[in-house]
Amino acid sequence: MPYNILGLNFSHNSSACLLSDGKIVFFLEEDRLSRIKNDTLPLKLINYISENFSIDQIAISGLSNFPYQNFGDYDFKLVIQKYFLNQPIINLLGFHHLCHSYHAYKNSGFNNCLSIVVDGNGSEFFSDTNKTFYETESIFLYSTNEDNPKIIYKSYRTNNGKTDLVTFSKVYETITQELGFGFLEAGKTMGLSSYGKFNPQIPNLYLDQKGNPEVFKVYENVNGKLKNKYKTLLNTQQSKSDLAYKVQTEAQENIGNLIDKVIKKTNVKNICCSGGYFLNCVSNYYLTKRFPKINFYFEPVSSDAGNAIGAAQLVWYQKTQDKTLNPQKTLYYGPQYSKEQLLEGIQKYVSN
């Protein structure tokens, strides 16, 4: 019998992955079933998987360090126990970026690589300090010759109220929100940037991989806002487009500078990229043009949804020490339907 691991991700991209003997046989985001965009609770997925698959172990990933917090009327621990009795649960909620990086590494097919994660809402818990450190950028060195990845670089923000700089990914998110978009709508900023141009009135937004403190102010510990004197940057549609252009070009240049540093430090030519920032296809194209001799793998499921896959893969490795790589060949991991079911579905629409 195959050994099945269920990976669950709790976040604004809640998702589920079924890993069978180390291979992905099912993956889906909750909003595909609930029809609620960015749904946070994979309830329908849990129900679907419990009806169609047997589960031996469960791996949990997400944004919070508290493993089974209440979501509205739901106590998630009770929900999981209702559908999956006695299956052991592995809590990986404090290893958000590790799940991202391992997922990209396993799917890339590279025997050795630098796995870069840029994602402003990651978290890692240090019990010795009893504080939460939110990872924003992380770089891991992976090799099939090594048992564990080597940490090459990490950047954090904390929850202790002393954060005085807007982090790399938060700069892009802050500008996105200042432009009137939601914090998960950075793609709109990327699109708007194509209508912008260099505007000498807009100062540099980045300084040493962080937000320029002359431009941004920090509030609520972790978020950023433009300082009042720069609100005039948003007074016309063209100035908004120019601001989008500025953050797009600066962000991709800065992430390119970071990649350049670690390539020179490690001499590794294979680069895996994951985390929400790398859904930015304009930046990804820039990187491939800037580094023509580097082999890039951009994880298609770079959002937090992919952490359901990464969590399951990490638990499989923990159980078996299996280092087999399974290069990504398809993204069609959702429910399978028979010809009869498809015809039945079509008939419902025809009859209406």
Contacts in CASP RR format, 6 or more apart in sequence:
PFRMAT RR
TARGET T0000
AUTHOR 0000-0000-0000
METHOD contacts of the structure
MODEL  1
MPYNILGLNFSHNSSACLLSDGKIVFFLEEDRLSRIKNDTLPLKLINYIS
ENFSIDQIAISGLSNFPYQNFGDYDFKLVIQKYFLNQPIINLLGFHHLCH
SYHAYKNSGFNNCLSIVVDGNGSEFFSDTNKTFYETESIFLYSTNEDNPK
IIYKSYRTNNGKTDLVTFSKVYETITQELGFGFLEAGKTMGLSSYGKFNP
QIPNLYLDQKGNPEVFKVYENVNGKLKNKYKTLLNTQQSKSDLAYKVQTE
AQENIGNLIDKVIKKTNVKNICCSGGYFLNCVSNYYLTKRFPKINFYFEP
VSSDAGNAIGAAQLVWYQKTQDKTLNPQKTLYYGPQYSKEQLLEGIQKYV
SN
2 20 0 8 1.000
2 21 0 8 1.000
3 20 0 8 1.000
3 21 0 8 1.000
3 56 0 8 1.000
3 57 0 8 1.000
3 316 0 8 1.000
3 319 0 8 1.000
4 18 0 8 1.000
4 19 0 8 1.000
4 20 0 8 1.000
4 53 0 8 1.000
4 54 0 8 1.000
4 55 0 8 1.000
4 56 0 8 1.000
4 57 0 8 1.000
5 18 0 8 1.000
5 19 0 8 1.000
5 20 0 8 1.000
5 22 0 8 1.000
5 55 0 8 1.000
5 56 0 8 1.000
5 57 0 8 1.000
5 58 0 8 1.000
5 59 0 8 1.000
5 312 0 8 1.000
5 315 0 8 1.000
5 316 0 8 1.000
6 16 0 8 1.000
6 17 0 8 1.000
6 18 0 8 1.000
6 19 0 8 1.000
6 49 0 8 1.000
6 53 0 8 1.000
6 55 0 8 1.000
6 57 0 8 1.000
6 58 0 8 1.000
6 59 0 8 1.000
6 84 0 8 1.000
6 87 0 8 1.000
6 312 0 8 1.000
7 16 0 8 1.000
7 17 0 8 1.000
7 18 0 8 1.000
7 19 0 8 1.000
7 58 0 8 1.000
7 59 0 8 1.000
7 60 0 8 1.000
7 61 0 8 1.000
7 308 0 8 1.000
7 309 0 8 1.000
7 310 0 8 1.000
7 311 0 8 1.000
7 312 0 8 1.000
7 315 0 8 1.000
8 14 0 8 1.000
8 15 0 8 1.000
8 16 0 8 1.000
8 42 0 8 1.000
8 45 0 8 1.000
8 46 0 8 1.000
8 58 0 8 1.000
8 59 0 8 1.000
8 60 0 8 1.000
8 61 0 8 1.000
8 80 0 8 1.000
8 308 0 8 1.000
8 311 0 8 1.000
9 15 0 8 1.000
9 16 0 8 1.000
9 42 0 8 1.000
9 60 0 8 1.000
9 61 0 8 1.000
9 62 0 8 1.000
9 304 0 8 1.000
9 305 0 8 1.000
9 306 0 8 1.000
9 307 0 8 1.000
9 308 0 8 1.000
9 311 0 8 1.000
10 40 0 8 1.000
10 41 0 8 1.000
10 42 0 8 1.000
10 60 0 8 1.000
10 61 0 8 1.000
10 62 0 8 1.000
10 63 0 8 1.000
10 64 0 8 1.000
10 71 0 8 1.000
10 76 0 8 1.000
10 93 0 8 1.000
11 40 0 8 1.000
11 62 0 8 1.000
11 63 0 8 1.000
11 121 0 8 1.000
11 304 0 8 1.000
11 305 0 8 1.000
11 307 0 8 1.000
12 38 0 8 1.000
12 40 0 8 1.000
12 184 0 8 1.000
12 304 0 8 1.000
13 29 0 8 1.000
13 38 0 8 1.000
13 303 0 8 1.000
13 304 0 8 1.000
13 305 0 8 1.000
13 306 0 8 1.000
14 29 0 8 1.000
14 30 0 8 1.000
14 31 0 8 1.000
14 39 0 8 1.000
14 40 0 8 1.000
14 41 0 8 1.000
14 42 0 8 1.000
14 45 0 8 1.000
14 305 0 8 1.000
15 27 0 8 1.000
15 28 0 8 1.000
15 29 0 8 1.000
15 30 0 8 1.000
15 42 0 8 1.000
15 45 0 8 1.000
15 304 0 8 1.000
15 305 0 8 1.000
15 306 0 8 1.000
15 307 0 8 1.000
15 308 0 8 1.000
16 26 0 8 1.000
16 27 0 8 1.000
16 28 0 8 1.000
16 30 0 8 1.000
16 42 0 8 1.000
16 45 0 8 1.000
16 46 0 8 1.000
16 49 0 8 1.000
16 308 0 8 1.000
17 24 0 8 1.000
17 26 0 8 1.000
17 27 0 8 1.000
17 306 0 8 1.000
17 308 0 8 1.000
17 309 0 8 1.000
17 310 0 8 1.000
17 311 0 8 1.000
17 312 0 8 1.000
17 333 0 8 1.000
18 24 0 8 1.000
18 25 0 8 1.000
18 26 0 8 1.000
18 27 0 8 1.000
18 49 0 8 1.000
18 53 0 8 1.000
18 55 0 8 1.000
18 312 0 8 1.000
19 25 0 8 1.000
19 309 0 8 1.000
19 312 0 8 1.000
19 313 0 8 1.000
19 316 0 8 1.000
22 313 0 8 1.000
22 316 0 8 1.000
22 320 0 8 1.000
22 322 0 8 1.000
22 324 0 8 1.000
22 326 0 8 1.000
23 326 0 8 1.000
24 309 0 8 1.000
24 326 0 8 1.000
24 333 0 8 1.000
25 333 0 8 1.000
26 49 0 8 1.000
26 53 0 8 1.000
26 333 0 8 1.000
26 334 0 8 1.000
26 335 0 8 1.000
27 301 0 8 1.000
27 306 0 8 1.000
27 308 0 8 1.000
27 309 0 8 1.000
27 333 0 8 1.000
27 334 0 8 1.000
28 45 0 8 1.000
28 333 0 8 1.000
28 334 0 8 1.000
28 335 0 8 1.000
29 39 0 8 1.000
29 305 0 8 1.000
30 36 0 8 1.000
30 39 0 8 1.000
30 40 0 8 1.000
30 41 0 8 1.000
30 42 0 8 1.000
30 43 0 8 1.000
30 44 0 8 1.000
30 45 0 8 1.000
31 37 0 8 1.000
31 38 0 8 1.000
31 39 0 8 1.000
32 334 0 8 1.000
33 44 0 8 1.000
33 45 0 8 1.000
33 48 0 8 1.000
34 43 0 8 1.000
34 44 0 8 1.000
38 184 0 8 1.000
40 71 0 8 1.000
41 71 0 8 1.000
41 74 0 8 1.000
41 76 0 8 1.000
43 74 0 8 1.000
43 79 0 8 1.000
46 79 0 8 1.000
46 80 0 8 1.000
46 83 0 8 1.000
47 83 0 8 1.000
48 335 0 8 1.000
49 55 0 8 1.000
50 83 0 8 1.000
50 84 0 8 1.000
55 84 0 8 1.000
55 87 0 8 1.000
56 87 0 8 1.000
57 87 0 8 1.000
57 88 0 8 1.000
57 89 0 8 1.000
57 90 0 8 1.000
57 315 0 8 1.000
57 319 0 8 1.000
58 80 0 8 1.000
58 84 0 8 1.000
58 87 0 8 1.000
58 88 0 8 1.000
58 89 0 8 1.000
58 90 0 8 1.000
59 89 0 8 1.000
59 90 0 8 1.000
59 92 0 8 1.000
59 311 0 8 1.000
59 312 0 8 1.000
59 314 0 8 1.000
59 315 0 8 1.000
60 67 0 8 1.000
60 89 0 8 1.000
60 90 0 8 1.000
60 91 0 8 1.000
60 92 0 8 1.000
60 93 0 8 1.000
60 311 0 8 1.000
61 92 0 8 1.000
61 93 0 8 1.000
61 95 0 8 1.000
61 96 0 8 1.000
61 99 0 8 1.000
61 307 0 8 1.000
61 308 0 8 1.000
61 310 0 8 1.000
61 311 0 8 1.000
62 92 0 8 1.000
62 93 0 8 1.000
62 94 0 8 1.000
62 96 0 8 1.000
62 304 0 8 1.000
62 307 0 8 1.000
63 93 0 8 1.000
63 96 0 8 1.000
63 121 0 8 1.000
63 122 0 8 1.000
63 123 0 8 1.000
63 304 0 8 1.000
64 93 0 8 1.000
64 123 0 8 1.000
65 93 0 8 1.000
65 94 0 8 1.000
65 123 0 8 1.000
65 125 0 8 1.000
65 132 0 8 1.000
66 93 0 8 1.000
67 77 0 8 1.000
67 91 0 8 1.000
67 93 0 8 1.000
68 75 0 8 1.000
68 76 0 8 1.000
68 77 0 8 1.000
68 80 0 8 1.000
69 76 0 8 1.000
70 76 0 8 1.000
80 89 0 8 1.000
90 311 0 8 1.000
90 315 0 8 1.000
90 318 0 8 1.000
92 98 0 8 1.000
92 99 0 8 1.000
92 311 0 8 1.000
92 314 0 8 1.000
92 315 0 8 1.000
93 123 0 8 1.000
94 123 0 8 1.000
94 124 0 8 1.000
94 125 0 8 1.000
95 124 0 8 1.000
95 314 0 8 1.000
96 119 0 8 1.000
96 121 0 8 1.000
96 122 0 8 1.000
96 123 0 8 1.000
96 124 0 8 1.000
96 135 0 8 1.000
96 304 0 8 1.000
96 307 0 8 1.000
97 117 0 8 1.000
97 119 0 8 1.000
97 122 0 8 1.000
97 124 0 8 1.000
97 135 0 8 1.000
97 138 0 8 1.000
98 138 0 8 1.000
98 140 0 8 1.000
98 149 0 8 1.000
98 314 0 8 1.000
99 306 0 8 1.000
99 307 0 8 1.000
99 310 0 8 1.000
99 311 0 8 1.000
99 314 0 8 1.000
100 117 0 8 1.000
100 119 0 8 1.000
100 138 0 8 1.000
100 274 0 8 1.000
100 275 0 8 1.000
100 299 0 8 1.000
100 302 0 8 1.000
100 306 0 8 1.000
100 307 0 8 1.000
100 310 0 8 1.000
101 115 0 8 1.000
101 116 0 8 1.000
101 117 0 8 1.000
101 138 0 8 1.000
101 140 0 8 1.000
101 142 0 8 1.000
101 149 0 8 1.000
101 272 0 8 1.000
101 274 0 8 1.000
102 115 0 8 1.000
102 140 0 8 1.000
102 142 0 8 1.000
102 149 0 8 1.000
102 310 0 8 1.000
102 313 0 8 1.000
102 314 0 8 1.000
102 317 0 8 1.000
103 274 0 8 1.000
103 299 0 8 1.000
103 301 0 8 1.000
103 306 0 8 1.000
103 307 0 8 1.000
103 309 0 8 1.000
103 310 0 8 1.000
103 313 0 8 1.000
104 115 0 8 1.000
104 117 0 8 1.000
104 272 0 8 1.000
104 273 0 8 1.000
104 274 0 8 1.000
104 297 0 8 1.000
104 299 0 8 1.000
104 302 0 8 1.000
105 113 0 8 1.000
105 115 0 8 1.000
105 140 0 8 1.000
105 142 0 8 1.000
105 149 0 8 1.000
105 272 0 8 1.000
106 310 0 8 1.000
106 313 0 8 1.000
106 325 0 8 1.000
106 326 0 8 1.000
107 297 0 8 1.000
107 299 0 8 1.000
107 309 0 8 1.000
107 326 0 8 1.000
107 327 0 8 1.000
107 328 0 8 1.000
108 270 0 8 1.000
108 272 0 8 1.000
108 297 0 8 1.000
108 299 0 8 1.000
108 325 0 8 1.000
108 327 0 8 1.000
108 328 0 8 1.000
109 297 0 8 1.000
109 325 0 8 1.000
109 326 0 8 1.000
109 327 0 8 1.000
110 142 0 8 1.000
110 270 0 8 1.000
110 272 0 8 1.000
110 295 0 8 1.000
110 297 0 8 1.000
110 325 0 8 1.000
111 143 0 8 1.000
111 144 0 8 1.000
111 325 0 8 1.000
112 141 0 8 1.000
112 142 0 8 1.000
112 143 0 8 1.000
112 144 0 8 1.000
112 145 0 8 1.000
112 268 0 8 1.000
112 270 0 8 1.000
113 141 0 8 1.000
113 142 0 8 1.000
113 268 0 8 1.000
113 270 0 8 1.000
113 271 0 8 1.000
113 272 0 8 1.000
113 297 0 8 1.000
114 139 0 8 1.000
114 140 0 8 1.000
114 141 0 8 1.000
114 142 0 8 1.000
114 152 0 8 1.000
114 262 0 8 1.000
114 263 0 8 1.000
114 266 0 8 1.000
114 268 0 8 1.000
114 270 0 8 1.000
114 271 0 8 1.000
114 272 0 8 1.000
115 139 0 8 1.000
115 140 0 8 1.000
115 141 0 8 1.000
115 142 0 8 1.000
115 149 0 8 1.000
115 272 0 8 1.000
115 274 0 8 1.000
116 137 0 8 1.000
116 138 0 8 1.000
116 139 0 8 1.000
116 258 0 8 1.000
116 259 0 8 1.000
116 262 0 8 1.000
116 271 0 8 1.000
116 272 0 8 1.000
116 273 0 8 1.000
116 274 0 8 1.000
116 278 0 8 1.000
117 135 0 8 1.000
117 137 0 8 1.000
117 138 0 8 1.000
117 139 0 8 1.000
117 140 0 8 1.000
117 274 0 8 1.000
117 275 0 8 1.000
118 136 0 8 1.000
118 137 0 8 1.000
118 168 0 8 1.000
118 169 0 8 1.000
118 255 0 8 1.000
118 273 0 8 1.000
118 275 0 8 1.000
118 276 0 8 1.000
118 277 0 8 1.000
118 278 0 8 1.000
119 135 0 8 1.000
119 136 0 8 1.000
119 169 0 8 1.000
119 274 0 8 1.000
119 275 0 8 1.000
119 276 0 8 1.000
119 277 0 8 1.000
119 304 0 8 1.000
120 134 0 8 1.000
120 135 0 8 1.000
120 136 0 8 1.000
120 157 0 8 1.000
120 167 0 8 1.000
120 169 0 8 1.000
120 170 0 8 1.000
120 173 0 8 1.000
121 134 0 8 1.000
121 304 0 8 1.000
122 134 0 8 1.000
122 135 0 8 1.000
122 136 0 8 1.000
123 132 0 8 1.000
123 133 0 8 1.000
123 134 0 8 1.000
123 135 0 8 1.000
124 132 0 8 1.000
124 133 0 8 1.000
124 134 0 8 1.000
124 135 0 8 1.000
124 156 0 8 1.000
125 132 0 8 1.000
125 133 0 8 1.000
126 133 0 8 1.000
131 158 0 8 1.000
131 159 0 8 1.000
131 160 0 8 1.000
132 158 0 8 1.000
132 159 0 8 1.000
133 156 0 8 1.000
133 157 0 8 1.000
133 158 0 8 1.000
133 159 0 8 1.000
134 156 0 8 1.000
134 157 0 8 1.000
134 158 0 8 1.000
134 159 0 8 1.000
134 222 0 8 1.000
135 154 0 8 1.000
135 155 0 8 1.000
135 156 0 8 1.000
136 155 0 8 1.000
136 156 0 8 1.000
136 157 0 8 1.000
136 167 0 8 1.000
136 168 0 8 1.000
136 169 0 8 1.000
136 170 0 8 1.000
137 153 0 8 1.000
137 154 0 8 1.000
137 155 0 8 1.000
137 167 0 8 1.000
137 168 0 8 1.000
137 169 0 8 1.000
137 209 0 8 1.000
137 258 0 8 1.000
138 151 0 8 1.000
138 153 0 8 1.000
138 154 0 8 1.000
138 155 0 8 1.000
139 151 0 8 1.000
139 152 0 8 1.000
139 153 0 8 1.000
139 154 0 8 1.000
139 258 0 8 1.000
139 262 0 8 1.000
140 149 0 8 1.000
140 150 0 8 1.000
140 151 0 8 1.000
140 152 0 8 1.000
141 149 0 8 1.000
141 150 0 8 1.000
141 151 0 8 1.000
141 152 0 8 1.000
141 266 0 8 1.000
141 268 0 8 1.000
142 149 0 8 1.000
142 272 0 8 1.000
144 323 0 8 1.000
144 325 0 8 1.000
147 321 0 8 1.000
152 262 0 8 1.000
152 265 0 8 1.000
152 266 0 8 1.000
153 258 0 8 1.000
153 262 0 8 1.000
155 167 0 8 1.000
155 168 0 8 1.000
155 209 0 8 1.000
157 163 0 8 1.000
157 165 0 8 1.000
157 167 0 8 1.000
157 170 0 8 1.000
157 221 0 8 1.000
157 222 0 8 1.000
158 221 0 8 1.000
159 221 0 8 1.000
159 222 0 8 1.000
160 221 0 8 1.000
161 221 0 8 1.000
163 218 0 8 1.000
163 221 0 8 1.000
163 222 0 8 1.000
164 213 0 8 1.000
164 218 0 8 1.000
165 210 0 8 1.000
165 211 0 8 1.000
165 213 0 8 1.000
165 216 0 8 1.000
165 218 0 8 1.000
166 174 0 8 1.000
166 210 0 8 1.000
166 211 0 8 1.000
166 216 0 8 1.000
166 218 0 8 1.000
166 224 0 8 1.000
167 210 0 8 1.000
167 211 0 8 1.000
168 206 0 8 1.000
168 209 0 8 1.000
168 210 0 8 1.000
168 211 0 8 1.000
168 251 0 8 1.000
168 254 0 8 1.000
168 255 0 8 1.000
169 276 0 8 1.000
169 277 0 8 1.000
170 211 0 8 1.000
170 222 0 8 1.000
170 223 0 8 1.000
170 224 0 8 1.000
171 205 0 8 1.000
171 206 0 8 1.000
171 210 0 8 1.000
171 211 0 8 1.000
171 216 0 8 1.000
171 247 0 8 1.000
171 251 0 8 1.000
172 186 0 8 1.000
172 189 0 8 1.000
172 247 0 8 1.000
172 251 0 8 1.000
172 277 0 8 1.000
173 183 0 8 1.000
173 186 0 8 1.000
174 216 0 8 1.000
174 223 0 8 1.000
174 224 0 8 1.000
174 225 0 8 1.000
174 226 0 8 1.000
175 189 0 8 1.000
175 205 0 8 1.000
175 226 0 8 1.000
175 243 0 8 1.000
175 244 0 8 1.000
175 247 0 8 1.000
176 182 0 8 1.000
176 183 0 8 1.000
176 185 0 8 1.000
176 186 0 8 1.000
176 187 0 8 1.000
176 188 0 8 1.000
176 189 0 8 1.000
177 183 0 8 1.000
178 225 0 8 1.000
178 226 0 8 1.000
178 234 0 8 1.000
178 243 0 8 1.000
179 188 0 8 1.000
179 189 0 8 1.000
179 192 0 8 1.000
179 234 0 8 1.000
179 240 0 8 1.000
179 243 0 8 1.000
179 244 0 8 1.000
181 188 0 8 1.000
181 189 0 8 1.000
186 276 0 8 1.000
186 277 0 8 1.000
186 279 0 8 1.000
186 280 0 8 1.000
187 279 0 8 1.000
187 280 0 8 1.000
189 244 0 8 1.000
189 247 0 8 1.000
189 248 0 8 1.000
190 244 0 8 1.000
190 248 0 8 1.000
190 280 0 8 1.000
190 281 0 8 1.000
190 282 0 8 1.000
190 283 0 8 1.000
191 244 0 8 1.000
191 282 0 8 1.000
192 240 0 8 1.000
192 241 0 8 1.000
192 244 0 8 1.000
193 241 0 8 1.000
193 244 0 8 1.000
193 245 0 8 1.000
193 247 0 8 1.000
193 248 0 8 1.000
193 249 0 8 1.000
193 282 0 8 1.000
194 245 0 8 1.000
194 282 0 8 1.000
195 241 0 8 1.000
195 244 0 8 1.000
195 245 0 8 1.000
196 238 0 8 1.000
196 241 0 8 1.000
196 242 0 8 1.000
196 244 0 8 1.000
196 245 0 8 1.000
197 241 0 8 1.000
197 242 0 8 1.000
197 245 0 8 1.000
198 242 0 8 1.000
198 245 0 8 1.000
198 246 0 8 1.000
199 239 0 8 1.000
199 242 0 8 1.000
199 243 0 8 1.000
199 245 0 8 1.000
199 246 0 8 1.000
201 233 0 8 1.000
201 239 0 8 1.000
202 233 0 8 1.000
202 242 0 8 1.000
202 243 0 8 1.000
202 246 0 8 1.000
203 212 0 8 1.000
203 214 0 8 1.000
203 215 0 8 1.000
203 230 0 8 1.000
204 212 0 8 1.000
204 215 0 8 1.000
204 250 0 8 1.000
205 211 0 8 1.000
205 212 0 8 1.000
205 215 0 8 1.000
205 216 0 8 1.000
205 246 0 8 1.000
205 247 0 8 1.000
205 250 0 8 1.000
206 212 0 8 1.000
206 250 0 8 1.000
206 251 0 8 1.000
206 254 0 8 1.000
207 213 0 8 1.000
209 254 0 8 1.000
209 257 0 8 1.000
209 258 0 8 1.000
214 227 0 8 1.000
215 226 0 8 1.000
215 227 0 8 1.000
215 230 0 8 1.000
216 224 0 8 1.000
216 225 0 8 1.000
216 226 0 8 1.000
216 227 0 8 1.000
217 224 0 8 1.000
217 225 0 8 1.000
217 226 0 8 1.000
217 227 0 8 1.000
218 224 0 8 1.000
218 225 0 8 1.000
219 225 0 8 1.000
226 233 0 8 1.000
232 239 0 8 1.000
233 239 0 8 1.000
233 240 0 8 1.000
233 242 0 8 1.000
233 243 0 8 1.000
234 240 0 8 1.000
234 243 0 8 1.000
248 280 0 8 1.000
248 282 0 8 1.000
248 283 0 8 1.000
251 277 0 8 1.000
251 280 0 8 1.000
251 283 0 8 1.000
252 280 0 8 1.000
252 282 0 8 1.000
252 283 0 8 1.000
252 286 0 8 1.000
252 287 0 8 1.000
253 286 0 8 1.000
255 277 0 8 1.000
255 283 0 8 1.000
255 287 0 8 1.000
256 286 0 8 1.000
256 287 0 8 1.000
256 290 0 8 1.000
256 291 0 8 1.000
259 271 0 8 1.000
259 287 0 8 1.000
259 291 0 8 1.000
259 294 0 8 1.000
260 291 0 8 1.000
262 268 0 8 1.000
263 269 0 8 1.000
263 271 0 8 1.000
263 291 0 8 1.000
263 294 0 8 1.000
269 293 0 8 1.000
269 294 0 8 1.000
269 295 0 8 1.000
270 294 0 8 1.000
270 295 0 8 1.000
270 297 0 8 1.000
271 291 0 8 1.000
271 294 0 8 1.000
271 295 0 8 1.000
271 296 0 8 1.000
271 297 0 8 1.000
272 296 0 8 1.000
272 297 0 8 1.000
272 299 0 8 1.000
273 284 0 8 1.000
273 287 0 8 1.000
273 296 0 8 1.000
273 297 0 8 1.000
273 298 0 8 1.000
273 299 0 8 1.000
273 302 0 8 1.000
274 298 0 8 1.000
274 299 0 8 1.000
274 302 0 8 1.000
275 299 0 8 1.000
275 302 0 8 1.000
275 303 0 8 1.000
275 304 0 8 1.000
276 302 0 8 1.000
276 303 0 8 1.000
276 304 0 8 1.000
277 283 0 8 1.000
277 302 0 8 1.000
278 284 0 8 1.000
278 298 0 8 1.000
278 299 0 8 1.000
278 302 0 8 1.000
279 302 0 8 1.000
279 303 0 8 1.000
284 296 0 8 1.000
284 298 0 8 1.000
287 296 0 8 1.000
288 294 0 8 1.000
288 296 0 8 1.000
299 306 0 8 1.000
299 328 0 8 1.000
300 328 0 8 1.000
300 331 0 8 1.000
301 309 0 8 1.000
301 331 0 8 1.000
316 322 0 8 1.000
317 323 0 8 1.000
END
